[in-house]
Amino acid sequence: MRRHHESGTPDPEVTMPTDGGADRILQLEEEVQQLKDAVVSHAVVDQAIGMIVALGRVSPDQGWTVLREVSQRTNIKLRNVADMILVWGRTGLLPAEVRTVLEEVLDRLGPIRLPDTPPRREH
């Protein structure tokens, strides 16, 4: 059995075993890809926690709690909320629902006004 390039053409340098070892090789390649994806996801989450720590003036543990609660309350996967927070750091754009929940969660930890947020009116 020959192994193929991503383009689908056979790789003349690599011959895969035909005794069932090919299945194991493919399984290991999938595991490696999953681990690579996990490392990237972990980095994104860590960077988002860092932004929350810096902007919200909270501890790293509190930053993790804030990120997790925003994810749960908005019903958006934690990795996706982390991505949104990183985009917000670069562009200033954050979906209103996420911004509102983020402010509410941070306010419980102490008064804070996120950058580019108009002051709240007191009623």
CNS distance restraints for C-alpha pairs under 8 A (distance, minus, plus):
assign (resid   1 and name CA) (resid  15 and name CA) 6.02 0.50 0.50
assign (resid   1 and name CA) (resid  16 and name CA) 5.08 0.50 0.50
assign (resid   1 and name CA) (resid  17 and name CA) 6.31 0.50 0.50
assign (resid   1 and name CA) (resid  18 and name CA) 5.98 0.50 0.50
assign (resid   1 and name CA) (resid  22 and name CA) 7.97 0.50 0.50
assign (resid   2 and name CA) (resid  10 and name CA) 6.24 0.50 0.50
assign (resid   2 and name CA) (resid  11 and name CA) 6.88 0.50 0.50
assign (resid   2 and name CA) (resid  12 and name CA) 7.59 0.50 0.50
assign (resid   2 and name CA) (resid  14 and name CA) 6.43 0.50 0.50
assign (resid   2 and name CA) (resid  15 and name CA) 4.60 0.50 0.50
assign (resid   2 and name CA) (resid  16 and name CA) 5.34 0.50 0.50
assign (resid   3 and name CA) (resid  10 and name CA) 5.85 0.50 0.50
assign (resid   3 and name CA) (resid  11 and name CA) 5.73 0.50 0.50
assign (resid   3 and name CA) (resid  14 and name CA) 5.90 0.50 0.50
assign (resid   3 and name CA) (resid  15 and name CA) 5.97 0.50 0.50
assign (resid   3 and name CA) (resid  16 and name CA) 5.93 0.50 0.50
assign (resid   4 and name CA) (resid   8 and name CA) 5.41 0.50 0.50
assign (resid   4 and name CA) (resid   9 and name CA) 5.30 0.50 0.50
assign (resid   4 and name CA) (resid  10 and name CA) 4.12 0.50 0.50
assign (resid   4 and name CA) (resid  11 and name CA) 5.09 0.50 0.50
assign (resid   5 and name CA) (resid   9 and name CA) 5.45 0.50 0.50
assign (resid   5 and name CA) (resid  10 and name CA) 6.07 0.50 0.50
assign (resid   5 and name CA) (resid  11 and name CA) 5.82 0.50 0.50
assign (resid  11 and name CA) (resid  15 and name CA) 7.88 0.50 0.50
assign (resid  16 and name CA) (resid  21 and name CA) 7.65 0.50 0.50
assign (resid  16 and name CA) (resid  22 and name CA) 5.73 0.50 0.50
assign (resid  17 and name CA) (resid  21 and name CA) 5.51 0.50 0.50
assign (resid  17 and name CA) (resid  22 and name CA) 5.43 0.50 0.50
assign (resid  18 and name CA) (resid  22 and name CA) 6.39 0.50 0.50
assign (resid  20 and name CA) (resid  24 and name CA) 6.94 0.50 0.50
assign (resid  21 and name CA) (resid  25 and name CA) 6.19 0.50 0.50
assign (resid  22 and name CA) (resid  26 and name CA) 6.23 0.50 0.50
assign (resid  23 and name CA) (resid  27 and name CA) 6.13 0.50 0.50
assign (resid  24 and name CA) (resid  28 and name CA) 6.13 0.50 0.50
assign (resid  25 and name CA) (resid  29 and name CA) 6.15 0.50 0.50
assign (resid  26 and name CA) (resid  30 and name CA) 6.24 0.50 0.50
assign (resid  27 and name CA) (resid  31 and name CA) 6.32 0.50 0.50
assign (resid  28 and name CA) (resid  32 and name CA) 6.16 0.50 0.50
assign (resid  29 and name CA) (resid  33 and name CA) 6.27 0.50 0.50
assign (resid  30 and name CA) (resid  34 and name CA) 6.20 0.50 0.50
assign (resid  31 and name CA) (resid  35 and name CA) 6.16 0.50 0.50
assign (resid  32 and name CA) (resid  36 and name CA) 6.21 0.50 0.50
assign (resid  33 and name CA) (resid  37 and name CA) 6.17 0.50 0.50
assign (resid  34 and name CA) (resid  38 and name CA) 6.12 0.50 0.50
assign (resid  35 and name CA) (resid  39 and name CA) 6.23 0.50 0.50
assign (resid  36 and name CA) (resid  40 and name CA) 6.41 0.50 0.50
assign (resid  37 and name CA) (resid  41 and name CA) 6.11 0.50 0.50
assign (resid  38 and name CA) (resid  42 and name CA) 5.97 0.50 0.50
assign (resid  39 and name CA) (resid  43 and name CA) 6.23 0.50 0.50
assign (resid  40 and name CA) (resid  44 and name CA) 6.33 0.50 0.50
assign (resid  41 and name CA) (resid  45 and name CA) 6.26 0.50 0.50
assign (resid  41 and name CA) (resid  79 and name CA) 6.55 0.50 0.50
assign (resid  42 and name CA) (resid  46 and name CA) 6.08 0.50 0.50
assign (resid  43 and name CA) (resid  47 and name CA) 6.11 0.50 0.50
assign (resid  44 and name CA) (resid  48 and name CA) 6.24 0.50 0.50
assign (resid  44 and name CA) (resid  79 and name CA) 7.24 0.50 0.50
assign (resid  44 and name CA) (resid  82 and name CA) 6.30 0.50 0.50
assign (resid  44 and name CA) (resid  83 and name CA) 6.60 0.50 0.50
assign (resid  44 and name CA) (resid  86 and name CA) 7.79 0.50 0.50
assign (resid  45 and name CA) (resid  49 and name CA) 6.19 0.50 0.50
assign (resid  45 and name CA) (resid  78 and name CA) 7.83 0.50 0.50
assign (resid  45 and name CA) (resid  79 and name CA) 6.26 0.50 0.50
assign (resid  45 and name CA) (resid  82 and name CA) 5.34 0.50 0.50
assign (resid  45 and name CA) (resid  83 and name CA) 7.71 0.50 0.50
assign (resid  46 and name CA) (resid  50 and name CA) 6.20 0.50 0.50
assign (resid  47 and name CA) (resid  51 and name CA) 6.39 0.50 0.50
assign (resid  47 and name CA) (resid  82 and name CA) 7.87 0.50 0.50
assign (resid  47 and name CA) (resid  86 and name CA) 7.35 0.50 0.50
assign (resid  48 and name CA) (resid  52 and name CA) 6.30 0.50 0.50
assign (resid  48 and name CA) (resid  67 and name CA) 7.93 0.50 0.50
assign (resid  48 and name CA) (resid  82 and name CA) 5.15 0.50 0.50
assign (resid  48 and name CA) (resid  83 and name CA) 7.41 0.50 0.50
assign (resid  48 and name CA) (resid  85 and name CA) 5.91 0.50 0.50
assign (resid  48 and name CA) (resid  86 and name CA) 5.93 0.50 0.50
assign (resid  49 and name CA) (resid  53 and name CA) 6.06 0.50 0.50
assign (resid  49 and name CA) (resid  60 and name CA) 6.72 0.50 0.50
assign (resid  49 and name CA) (resid  63 and name CA) 5.13 0.50 0.50
assign (resid  49 and name CA) (resid  64 and name CA) 5.90 0.50 0.50
assign (resid  49 and name CA) (resid  67 and name CA) 6.92 0.50 0.50
assign (resid  49 and name CA) (resid  82 and name CA) 7.81 0.50 0.50
assign (resid  50 and name CA) (resid  54 and name CA) 6.15 0.50 0.50
assign (resid  50 and name CA) (resid  60 and name CA) 7.19 0.50 0.50
assign (resid  50 and name CA) (resid  63 and name CA) 7.39 0.50 0.50
assign (resid  51 and name CA) (resid  55 and name CA) 5.94 0.50 0.50
assign (resid  51 and name CA) (resid  56 and name CA) 7.97 0.50 0.50
assign (resid  51 and name CA) (resid  85 and name CA) 7.73 0.50 0.50
assign (resid  51 and name CA) (resid  86 and name CA) 7.80 0.50 0.50
assign (resid  51 and name CA) (resid  89 and name CA) 7.72 0.50 0.50
assign (resid  52 and name CA) (resid  56 and name CA) 5.31 0.50 0.50
assign (resid  52 and name CA) (resid  57 and name CA) 7.47 0.50 0.50
assign (resid  52 and name CA) (resid  58 and name CA) 7.34 0.50 0.50
assign (resid  52 and name CA) (resid  63 and name CA) 5.57 0.50 0.50
assign (resid  52 and name CA) (resid  66 and name CA) 7.88 0.50 0.50
assign (resid  52 and name CA) (resid  67 and name CA) 7.95 0.50 0.50
assign (resid  53 and name CA) (resid  57 and name CA) 5.26 0.50 0.50
assign (resid  53 and name CA) (resid  58 and name CA) 4.86 0.50 0.50
assign (resid  53 and name CA) (resid  59 and name CA) 5.92 0.50 0.50
assign (resid  53 and name CA) (resid  60 and name CA) 5.98 0.50 0.50
assign (resid  53 and name CA) (resid  62 and name CA) 7.79 0.50 0.50
assign (resid  53 and name CA) (resid  63 and name CA) 5.48 0.50 0.50
assign (resid  54 and name CA) (resid  58 and name CA) 7.26 0.50 0.50
assign (resid  55 and name CA) (resid 114 and name CA) 6.94 0.50 0.50
assign (resid  56 and name CA) (resid 106 and name CA) 6.46 0.50 0.50
assign (resid  56 and name CA) (resid 112 and name CA) 6.52 0.50 0.50
assign (resid  56 and name CA) (resid 114 and name CA) 7.56 0.50 0.50
assign (resid  58 and name CA) (resid  62 and name CA) 5.87 0.50 0.50
assign (resid  58 and name CA) (resid  63 and name CA) 6.25 0.50 0.50
assign (resid  58 and name CA) (resid 109 and name CA) 7.79 0.50 0.50
assign (resid  59 and name CA) (resid  63 and name CA) 6.09 0.50 0.50
assign (resid  60 and name CA) (resid  64 and name CA) 6.28 0.50 0.50
assign (resid  61 and name CA) (resid  65 and name CA) 6.35 0.50 0.50
assign (resid  62 and name CA) (resid  66 and name CA) 6.04 0.50 0.50
assign (resid  63 and name CA) (resid  67 and name CA) 6.17 0.50 0.50
assign (resid  64 and name CA) (resid  68 and name CA) 6.11 0.50 0.50
assign (resid  65 and name CA) (resid  69 and name CA) 6.06 0.50 0.50
assign (resid  66 and name CA) (resid  70 and name CA) 6.10 0.50 0.50
assign (resid  66 and name CA) (resid 102 and name CA) 7.23 0.50 0.50
assign (resid  66 and name CA) (resid 105 and name CA) 6.26 0.50 0.50
assign (resid  66 and name CA) (resid 106 and name CA) 7.02 0.50 0.50
assign (resid  67 and name CA) (resid  71 and name CA) 6.23 0.50 0.50
assign (resid  67 and name CA) (resid  78 and name CA) 7.03 0.50 0.50
assign (resid  67 and name CA) (resid  81 and name CA) 7.43 0.50 0.50
assign (resid  67 and name CA) (resid  82 and name CA) 7.32 0.50 0.50
assign (resid  67 and name CA) (resid 102 and name CA) 7.97 0.50 0.50
assign (resid  68 and name CA) (resid  72 and name CA) 6.24 0.50 0.50
assign (resid  68 and name CA) (resid  78 and name CA) 6.33 0.50 0.50
assign (resid  69 and name CA) (resid  73 and name CA) 5.96 0.50 0.50
assign (resid  69 and name CA) (resid 105 and name CA) 7.53 0.50 0.50
assign (resid  70 and name CA) (resid  74 and name CA) 5.98 0.50 0.50
assign (resid  70 and name CA) (resid  81 and name CA) 7.57 0.50 0.50
assign (resid  70 and name CA) (resid  98 and name CA) 6.88 0.50 0.50
assign (resid  70 and name CA) (resid 101 and name CA) 5.96 0.50 0.50
assign (resid  70 and name CA) (resid 102 and name CA) 5.95 0.50 0.50
assign (resid  70 and name CA) (resid 105 and name CA) 7.45 0.50 0.50
assign (resid  71 and name CA) (resid  75 and name CA) 5.72 0.50 0.50
assign (resid  71 and name CA) (resid  76 and name CA) 5.08 0.50 0.50
assign (resid  71 and name CA) (resid  77 and name CA) 5.84 0.50 0.50
assign (resid  71 and name CA) (resid  78 and name CA) 5.05 0.50 0.50
assign (resid  71 and name CA) (resid  81 and name CA) 6.16 0.50 0.50
assign (resid  72 and name CA) (resid  76 and name CA) 6.77 0.50 0.50
assign (resid  72 and name CA) (resid  77 and name CA) 7.80 0.50 0.50
assign (resid  72 and name CA) (resid  78 and name CA) 7.87 0.50 0.50
assign (resid  73 and name CA) (resid 101 and name CA) 7.33 0.50 0.50
assign (resid  74 and name CA) (resid  97 and name CA) 7.18 0.50 0.50
assign (resid  74 and name CA) (resid  98 and name CA) 6.75 0.50 0.50
assign (resid  74 and name CA) (resid 101 and name CA) 7.54 0.50 0.50
assign (resid  76 and name CA) (resid  80 and name CA) 6.55 0.50 0.50
assign (resid  76 and name CA) (resid  81 and name CA) 6.42 0.50 0.50
assign (resid  77 and name CA) (resid  81 and name CA) 6.37 0.50 0.50
assign (resid  78 and name CA) (resid  82 and name CA) 6.15 0.50 0.50
assign (resid  79 and name CA) (resid  83 and name CA) 6.23 0.50 0.50
assign (resid  80 and name CA) (resid  84 and name CA) 6.21 0.50 0.50
assign (resid  81 and name CA) (resid  85 and name CA) 6.25 0.50 0.50
assign (resid  81 and name CA) (resid  98 and name CA) 7.79 0.50 0.50
assign (resid  82 and name CA) (resid  86 and name CA) 6.34 0.50 0.50
assign (resid  83 and name CA) (resid  87 and name CA) 6.23 0.50 0.50
assign (resid  84 and name CA) (resid  88 and name CA) 6.05 0.50 0.50
assign (resid  84 and name CA) (resid  94 and name CA) 6.43 0.50 0.50
assign (resid  84 and name CA) (resid  95 and name CA) 7.95 0.50 0.50
assign (resid  85 and name CA) (resid  89 and name CA) 6.28 0.50 0.50
assign (resid  85 and name CA) (resid  94 and name CA) 6.93 0.50 0.50
assign (resid  86 and name CA) (resid  90 and name CA) 6.56 0.50 0.50
assign (resid  87 and name CA) (resid  91 and name CA) 5.88 0.50 0.50
assign (resid  87 and name CA) (resid  92 and name CA) 7.37 0.50 0.50
assign (resid  87 and name CA) (resid  93 and name CA) 6.91 0.50 0.50
assign (resid  87 and name CA) (resid  94 and name CA) 7.54 0.50 0.50
assign (resid  88 and name CA) (resid  92 and name CA) 4.46 0.50 0.50
assign (resid  88 and name CA) (resid  93 and name CA) 4.68 0.50 0.50
assign (resid  88 and name CA) (resid  94 and name CA) 5.23 0.50 0.50
assign (resid  89 and name CA) (resid  93 and name CA) 7.91 0.50 0.50
assign (resid  92 and name CA) (resid 116 and name CA) 7.45 0.50 0.50
assign (resid  94 and name CA) (resid  98 and name CA) 6.78 0.50 0.50
assign (resid  94 and name CA) (resid  99 and name CA) 6.13 0.50 0.50
assign (resid  95 and name CA) (resid  99 and name CA) 6.17 0.50 0.50
assign (resid  96 and name CA) (resid 100 and name CA) 6.01 0.50 0.50
assign (resid  97 and name CA) (resid 101 and name CA) 6.28 0.50 0.50
assign (resid  98 and name CA) (resid 102 and name CA) 5.93 0.50 0.50
assign (resid  99 and name CA) (resid 103 and name CA) 6.08 0.50 0.50
assign (resid 100 and name CA) (resid 104 and name CA) 6.21 0.50 0.50
assign (resid 101 and name CA) (resid 105 and name CA) 6.11 0.50 0.50
assign (resid 102 and name CA) (resid 106 and name CA) 6.12 0.50 0.50
assign (resid 103 and name CA) (resid 107 and name CA) 5.85 0.50 0.50
assign (resid 103 and name CA) (resid 112 and name CA) 7.42 0.50 0.50
assign (resid 103 and name CA) (resid 113 and name CA) 7.42 0.50 0.50
assign (resid 103 and name CA) (resid 114 and name CA) 7.15 0.50 0.50
assign (resid 104 and name CA) (resid 108 and name CA) 6.47 0.50 0.50
assign (resid 105 and name CA) (resid 109 and name CA) 6.99 0.50 0.50
assign (resid 106 and name CA) (resid 110 and name CA) 6.48 0.50 0.50
assign (resid 106 and name CA) (resid 111 and name CA) 7.27 0.50 0.50
assign (resid 106 and name CA) (resid 112 and name CA) 6.75 0.50 0.50
assign (resid 107 and name CA) (resid 111 and name CA) 4.78 0.50 0.50
assign (resid 107 and name CA) (resid 112 and name CA) 5.89 0.50 0.50
assign (resid 113 and name CA) (resid 117 and name CA) 6.65 0.50 0.50
assign (resid 113 and name CA) (resid 119 and name CA) 7.40 0.50 0.50
